[in-house]
Amino acid sequence: MRVAIAEDSGLFRSSLALLLRSLGTEVTASVASGAELLAAIRVSPPEVVILDIRMPPSFSDEGIRAAHEIRGLHPDTGILVLSTYAESSYASQLLETVPSGVGYLLKDNVTDADALMESLERVAAGETVVDPAIVRRLLGRKRKPSVMDTLNEREFAVLRQMAEGRSNLGIAKELYLSARTVETHVTNVFTKLGLTPSDTENNRVRAVLAFLRSAGSHG
């Protein structure tokens, strides 16, 4: 796998590149900003780019803006954001900007090399990955009443698994359900959230966005 890295912390960037190379990954670029990353991948796009959220020059949301530009220029390149910030607003903004082949993980939780490689492979394959810690944090907050309240316990559990980026097969294994039962629950989630069944992949992203917005809307 070919991976490019944009991370303003030189120590973290070097450590990440060293880890990836030790796992047999080709690191095509290792730079400190989104602008440098865009320049580096212009000629030869990698399979996945790894971005920080806050980078030079303003240290606000450069990673998200770079992700949007990268996806416009290189639609097949997966995007994995590694962030210090467990904020639903960042995760929601990223998914709205780049609805597929994207991941949002917390740096502190990237301690398992195999899990990191799995996440890279999943975003390269077009899947969506959200750090489980963000999902758990959101679930611990008080929510305002929303359409989410129409979901029964099992449907909500399925949606939570979707928010963590699991496929229907992965959900079935995690919740000890049959694949057909999971499909039924997913369809019910789409229906209750007012999503038409014509575009399953985009509906998964829309359902996750609805989940993040609802869970992040707390009083």
Secondary structure, DSSP 8 states (H G I E B T S, - for coil): -EEEEE-S-HHHHHHHHHHHHHTT-EEEEEESSHHHHHHHHSSS--SEEEE-SS-TTTSSSHHHHHHHHHHHH-TT-EEEEEES---HHHHHHHHHHS-SSEEEEEGGG---HHHHHHHHHHHHTT-EEE-HHHHHHHHTS-B---GGGGS-HHHHHHHHHHHTT--HHHHHHHHT--HHHHHHHHHHHHHHTT--TT-HHHHHHHHHHHHHHHHH-B-
